């Protein structure tokens, strides 16, 4: 299952580093290639020679190594892998990750990577339970960092409790789960997300309150099912997930061009809150008050409808096109009409009246509208809505069946 995959393994400074030598062997047995990085503290526990010998490749150690940089720069090193694994992940490495430090090769790679990251923490039980570590754990989980372990048991320091690094085979299972053949393996899906910004002049723009949370959760859920995801995002407030191809745009017109450039795709999911109009007479230089008391008259032009454009493609239309509809009244009737008008396959409708607390909240109550009718889902956390929707998309594409 791991054949042909490349793992970037960062070995931190803990006694559990000896288990990472075995981890390298287990990964190579399964056909994976391992690029190894040893931190300075890690070198106190295992040697670059043993790590490099087991990996069958050189072990990287220093950030400012001229030979290393000439062979493969640190940015490339962090991007060439399919997955980044940190084992053992010490309290210090986790704190650096949570704080965004980049003062050695390991932490710099973790900052520079666009790949998913799995960590296998290992530390003394008091350090694991310390408020600072617990805060860092919450931050890393929110940043979409995956954990395997730690396990509970006797520790090398003589204490007992959580903090033992997961065994190599448990880490391998964690890696396989993240890289396994999900039902959307080999499929390409495009997700639009976030607001658009429509310029008035070089410094001002028209925007909306979309955070991009919905589209981001969906892209993550599709990625977790093995899809190759192109994530076309406006200036959102939530960061994009790792492991997807991010195309950052500002305007509706740029979003349409980016979606068209990303085709062909098996499905396009339009979760973005696209501005319906742009300023037709946007100024090339900053507009100034002229003292006359007269406000400038903005003229508007209609933006292209990305969802409708993709839905109505004559040639090369994706097999599934999904739109969203945020409504404040007659949700099902309006969304049903919208599905027909735009020509998409599904509309995910939700009631965004302020009383529902859905807008800006963590939960969502959606109705999935297709040619077959309307299916009301219970109120669920937004991540769970995304996972269910991703599973339905996989089903509809006949993936993994
Ligand atoms: O018409 P309305 O804006 O309510 O439609 C919402 C759906 O259409 C969303 O899926 C949104 O991403 C998409 N849309 C689009 N391009 C536009 C306007 C909306 O793709 N210009």
Boltz pocket constraint, residues with backbone or C-beta under 6 A from the ligand:
constraints:
  - pocket:
      binder: B
      contacts: [[A, 192], [A, 252], [A, 270], [A, 271], [A, 272], [A, 273], [A, 274], [A, 275], [A, 276], [A, 303], [A, 304], [A, 305], [A, 306], [A, 307], [A, 308], [A, 322], [A, 323], [A, 324], [A, 325], [A, 326]]
      max_distance: 6.0
